[in-house]
Amino acid sequence: MKQYSALTLITALAVCVSQFAQAQGNKEANKLAREGAEASKNQEWDKAIELLRKATDLDHKYVDELSAVYQQRGYADATNQQFQDAINDYGEAIKLTPQDVRVYEQRAAVEMKLQDYDKALADYSEVIKLKPNEARYLNYRAYIYELKKDLKNSMADTDKVLKLDPNNPEAKARKSRLSALETANAPFTPIPAPSRKPSPTPHHKP
């Protein structure tokens, strides 16, 4: 009985120590997160990221806030035409919050400015995996396919949009353009010449 009581006491103490350490960790994480938020407000991006990264290491609930700061810095980079830095920051945000479609959209917008259509296409494909029935995402991917002169895939996405939203003006206009291009690019098939029957052989009188 005494042995059981001692074991119970040791277990209880261990739980208390663990809870105390966690509380201390949360307290420190909260402090770091507050300081990071303040730095972000002042657009001190490097400082904000460093503080929020430390807060996230202590408490994973700050992942979303760290991702948001990367997005904010990415937007600031893009505004200053530092496009590669913006792409890098959006990439870090995606690592932290890979289910956030907005980050893929933001990175794709920068990639479009650089005319890197393949990467923008890949980002919109990820968005569509997450939100397969959102007409606007399909519309934008169809637009990128059109820019790449991939008429088949552009038409496929356009038809999906019209199935979801039959009166979508952008999709209707694109379908008309694509149909005209498909007609113009169709291989020319010459009309076969009418067959001529041989003339009857004239009969000669003997």
Secondary structure in CASP SS format (residue, H / E / C, confidence):
PFRMAT SS
TARGET T0000
AUTHOR 0000-0000-0000
METHOD secondary structure of the structure
MODEL  1
M C 1.00
K H 1.00
Q H 1.00
Y H 1.00
S H 1.00
A H 1.00
L H 1.00
T H 1.00
L H 1.00
I H 1.00
T H 1.00
A H 1.00
L H 1.00
A H 1.00
V H 1.00
C H 1.00
V H 1.00
S H 1.00
Q H 1.00
F H 1.00
A H 1.00
Q H 1.00
A H 1.00
Q H 1.00
G H 1.00
N H 1.00
K H 1.00
E H 1.00
A H 1.00
N H 1.00
K H 1.00
L H 1.00
A H 1.00
R H 1.00
E H 1.00
G H 1.00
A H 1.00
E H 1.00
A H 1.00
S H 1.00
K H 1.00
N C 1.00
Q C 1.00
E C 1.00
W H 1.00
D H 1.00
K H 1.00
A H 1.00
I H 1.00
E H 1.00
L H 1.00
L H 1.00
R H 1.00
K H 1.00
A H 1.00
T H 1.00
D H 1.00
L H 1.00
D C 1.00
H H 1.00
K H 1.00
Y H 1.00
V H 1.00
D H 1.00
E H 1.00
L H 1.00
S H 1.00
A H 1.00
V H 1.00
Y H 1.00
Q H 1.00
Q H 1.00
R H 1.00
G H 1.00
Y H 1.00
A H 1.00
D H 1.00
A H 1.00
T H 1.00
N C 1.00
Q C 1.00
Q C 1.00
F H 1.00
Q H 1.00
D H 1.00
A H 1.00
I H 1.00
N H 1.00
D H 1.00
Y H 1.00
G H 1.00
E H 1.00
A H 1.00
I H 1.00
K H 1.00
L H 1.00
T C 1.00
P C 1.00
Q C 1.00
D C 1.00
V H 1.00
R H 1.00
V H 1.00
Y H 1.00
E H 1.00
Q H 1.00
R H 1.00
A H 1.00
A H 1.00
V H 1.00
E H 1.00
M H 1.00
K H 1.00
L C 1.00
Q C 1.00
D C 1.00
Y H 1.00
D H 1.00
K H 1.00
A H 1.00
L H 1.00
A H 1.00
D H 1.00
Y H 1.00
S H 1.00
E H 1.00
V H 1.00
I H 1.00
K H 1.00
L H 1.00
K C 1.00
P C 1.00
N C 1.00
E C 1.00
A H 1.00
R H 1.00
Y H 1.00
L H 1.00
N H 1.00
Y H 1.00
R H 1.00
A H 1.00
Y H 1.00
I H 1.00
Y H 1.00
E H 1.00
L H 1.00
K C 1.00
K C 1.00
D C 1.00
L H 1.00
K H 1.00
N H 1.00
S H 1.00
M H 1.00
A H 1.00
D H 1.00
T H 1.00
D H 1.00
K H 1.00
V H 1.00
L H 1.00
K H 1.00
L H 1.00
D C 1.00
P C 1.00
N C 1.00
N C 1.00
P H 1.00
E H 1.00
A H 1.00
K H 1.00
A H 1.00
R H 1.00
K H 1.00
S H 1.00
R H 1.00
L H 1.00
S H 1.00
A H 1.00
L H 1.00
E H 1.00
T H 1.00
A H 1.00
N H 1.00
A C 1.00
P C 1.00
F C 1.00
T C 1.00
P C 1.00
I C 1.00
P C 1.00
A C 1.00
P C 1.00
S C 1.00
R C 1.00
K C 1.00
P C 1.00
S C 1.00
P C 1.00
T C 1.00
P C 1.00
H C 1.00
H C 1.00
K C 1.00
P C 1.00
END
